[in-house]
């Protein structure tokens, strides 16, 4: 089916590894010129090479710390200068420290808020005027199911993702009159480097084999496995495309039926 994406420009924050990288590759496969940002220069260069090696699109790779408001402004300006106005924004960057509530410090909370929620707010604020001027655009937030179904060992991420989803729904109402669609994707367990670290940590904590730790972690996922990051990227491509032209303000779970709430 025709997605209508060829020739458009997308910016993917956290686009150098994991879900963000797969989204960048998937959009490039559809003919989208992609801008990616990340803090790690080596990962950023490797991701840019992978994109150019597997697609015939223009790539702008800009090193930036999305916890820094000034670096965000410079990054958006650089991507715009290299590729043109941004049609699609994917707010993917984010991480959080997990653990028992009483072991989490103010710094752990503030880092999570600034890297996940405030990064999305700030990057969106920089990109949105371009979309308003064009009277068209797609903004997609990548959150996580803990924002819907809380987990006692990942409270900061759950709180921040809940905020991100509220931001998604509020912004969608604000900009719908400009033909700008805003949605969020909430993945569950996804086989990324971060997930592998979780498995290793669980194995160490329980003094068990990593395979046993993975089995335990996935025991609550009815589909019985973690998602491939490319499966999450496919949802994002759909939401960015003409096929989703009447979907906005939605939180799309892609979690193998992990969440149980309605």
C-alpha positions in Angstrom: 0.0 0.0 0.0 1.1 3.6 -0.7 2.3 5.2 2.5 2.9 8.7 1.0 6.1 9.0 3.0 8.7 9.2 0.2 10.5 12.5 0.1 9.4 13.6 3.5 11.8 14.6 6.3 11.8 12.9 9.8 13.6 13.7 13.0 14.1 10.8 15.4 15.6 11.6 18.8 17.5 8.7 20.3 17.8 7.4 16.8 21.2 5.7 17.1 20.2 2.4 18.7 17.4 0.2 19.9 13.9 1.2 18.9 15.0 4.6 17.6 17.4 3.1 15.2 14.9 0.6 13.8 12.4 3.5 13.3 15.1 5.4 11.4 15.8 2.4 9.2 12.1 1.7 8.6 11.3 5.3 7.6 14.4 5.4 5.4 13.2 2.2 3.7 10.0 4.2 2.8 12.0 6.9 1.2 12.0 9.4 4.2 15.1 11.5 4.6 16.1 11.1 8.2 17.7 13.2 10.9 18.9 11.4 14.0 20.4 12.6 17.2 22.1 10.9 20.1 24.7 11.7 22.7 27.2 9.0 21.7 29.1 10.0 18.7 30.3 6.5 17.8 26.8 5.0 17.9 25.5 8.0 15.9 28.0 7.5 13.1 27.4 3.8 13.0 23.6 4.3 12.7 24.0 6.9 10.0 26.2 4.5 8.0 23.7 1.7 8.4 20.9 3.9 7.1 22.9 5.1 4.1 24.2 1.6 3.3 20.6 0.2 3.2 18.6 3.0 1.6 18.9 5.8 -0.9 18.0 8.8 1.3 19.7 11.8 2.8 20.8 11.4 6.5 21.6 14.1 9.0 23.3 12.8 12.1 23.7 15.4 14.9 25.3 14.8 18.2 23.1 16.3 21.0 22.2 15.9 24.6 18.4 16.1 24.7 18.6 17.1 28.4 20.1 20.4 27.2 17.7 22.9 25.8 20.3 24.9 23.9 21.7 21.7 22.2 18.1 20.8 21.2 17.7 24.2 19.4 21.0 23.7 17.6 20.2 20.1 16.7 16.8 21.0 15.2 18.3 23.9 13.3 21.1 21.7 11.9 18.7 18.9 10.7 16.5 21.6 9.1 19.4 23.2 7.3 20.7 19.8 6.0 17.4 18.2 5.0 14.7 20.9 4.9 11.6 21.4 7.0 10.7 18.5 9.3 7.4 16.7 8.4 7.6 13.9 11.0 8.9 14.1 14.6 9.6 10.9 16.6 10.3 11.6 20.2 12.1 8.4 21.2 14.9 9.3 23.5 14.6 8.3 27.1 15.7 6.1 29.9 15.1 5.7 33.7 16.8 4.1 36.7 14.7 1.3 38.1 14.6 0.0 41.7 12.7 0.2 45.0 11.2 3.6 45.6 13.3 4.4 48.7 16.5 3.8 46.8 15.7 6.4 44.1 17.1 9.8 44.6 15.9 13.2 43.4 18.6 13.1 40.7 17.2 9.8 39.4 13.8 11.4 39.1 15.0 14.6 37.5 17.1 12.8 35.0 14.1 10.7 33.9 11.9 13.8 33.7 14.3 15.8 31.7 15.5 13.1 29.3 12.1 11.6 28.6 9.3 14.2 29.1 11.0 17.5 28.9 13.1 16.4 25.9 9.9 15.6 24.1 8.4 19.0 25.1 11.4 20.9 24.1 12.0 19.2 20.7 8.4 19.4 19.9 8.4 23.2 20.7 11.3 23.7 18.3 9.8 21.6 15.4 6.1 22.5 15.7 6.3 26.0 14.1 7.5 24.4 10.9 4.5 22.0 10.9 2.1 24.8 11.7 3.5 26.8 8.7 3.1 23.8 6.4 -0.3 23.0 7.9 0.7 19.4 8.1 2.8 17.1 10.2 3.1 14.0 12.3 4.4 13.8 15.9 4.8 10.4 17.5 5.9 9.8 21.1 7.5 6.5 22.1 6.6 5.8 25.7 6.1 2.5 27.5 3.4 0.4 29.0 4.4 1.4 32.6 2.7 4.7 31.8 -0.6 2.7 31.6 0.0 -0.2 33.9 2.3 0.8 36.8 5.3 -1.3 37.9 6.6 -0.9 41.5 10.2 -1.2 40.4 10.0 1.4 37.6 7.9 4.1 39.2 9.8 7.1 37.6 9.5 5.8 34.1 5.8 5.0 34.7 5.1 8.5 36.0 7.0 10.2 33.2 5.4 8.0 30.5 1.9 8.8 31.9 2.9 12.5 31.6 4.1 11.9 28.0 0.7 10.3 27.1 -1.2 13.2 28.7 1.1 15.6 26.7 0.2 13.5 23.5 -3.5 13.8 24.0 -3.5 17.5 25.0 -1.2 18.5 22.1 -3.3 16.5 19.6 -6.3 18.6 20.5 -4.3 21.8 20.3 -2.8 21.3 16.8 -5.5 19.2 15.1 -6.8 22.4 13.4 -3.4 22.6 11.6 -3.7 19.0 10.2 -1.0 17.9 12.6 -1.6 14.5 14.0 -0.1 13.5 17.4 0.0 9.9 18.7 2.0 7.8 21.0 3.3 4.2 20.9 3.6 2.2 24.2 5.8 -0.8 23.7 6.1 -3.6 26.3 9.1 -5.8 26.4 11.4 -5.2 23.4 14.6 -7.0 22.6 17.0 -4.0 22.8 20.3 -3.5 24.6 18.4 -2.1 27.5 16.3 -5.2 27.7 19.4 -7.4 27.7 20.8 -5.4 30.6 17.5 -6.0 32.5 17.8 -9.7 31.9 21.5 -9.7 33.1 20.5 -7.7 36.2 17.7 -10.1 37.0 19.9 -13.1 36.6 22.5 -11.6 38.9 19.9 -10.6 41.5 18.3 -14.1 41.5 21.6 -16.0 41.0 20.2 -17.8 38.1 20.9 -18.5 34.4 20.1 -15.6 32.0 17.8 -17.8 30.1 15.8 -18.5 33.3 15.8 -14.8 34.1 14.4 -14.1 30.6 11.7 -16.7 31.0 10.6 -15.2 34.2 10.6 -11.7 32.8 8.5 -12.8 29.8 6.1 -15.0 31.9 3.6 -12.1 32.1 3.6 -11.5 28.3 0.8 -13.7 26.8 2.5 -13.8 23.4 5.5 -15.4 25.1 8.3 -13.3 23.7 9.8 -9.9 23.6 9.1 -7.8 20.5 11.7 -7.2 17.8 12.4 -3.4 17.6 11.4 -3.6 14.0 7.9 -4.6 15.1 7.6 -1.3 17.0 9.0 0.6 14.1 6.2 -0.8 11.8 3.6 0.7 14.1 5.4 4.1 13.9 5.6 3.9 10.1 1.9 3.3 9.9 1.1 6.3 12.2 3.4 8.5 10.2 1.8 7.5 6.9 -1.3 8.5 4.9 -2.9 5.3 6.1 -3.4 6.8 9.5 -4.8 10.1 8.4 -7.7 10.1 10.8 -5.9 8.9 13.9 -4.8 11.4 16.5 -4.6 11.7 20.2 -4.2 7.9 20.6 -1.9 5.8 22.7 -1.2 2.6 20.7 0.0 -0.3 22.8 2.4 -2.8 21.2 3.0 -5.2 24.0 2.0 -8.7 23.2 -1.1 -8.3 25.4 1.0 -7.6 28.5 -1.2 -4.8 29.8 -4.4 -5.9 31.3 -6.2 -2.6 31.8 -9.0 -1.3 29.5 
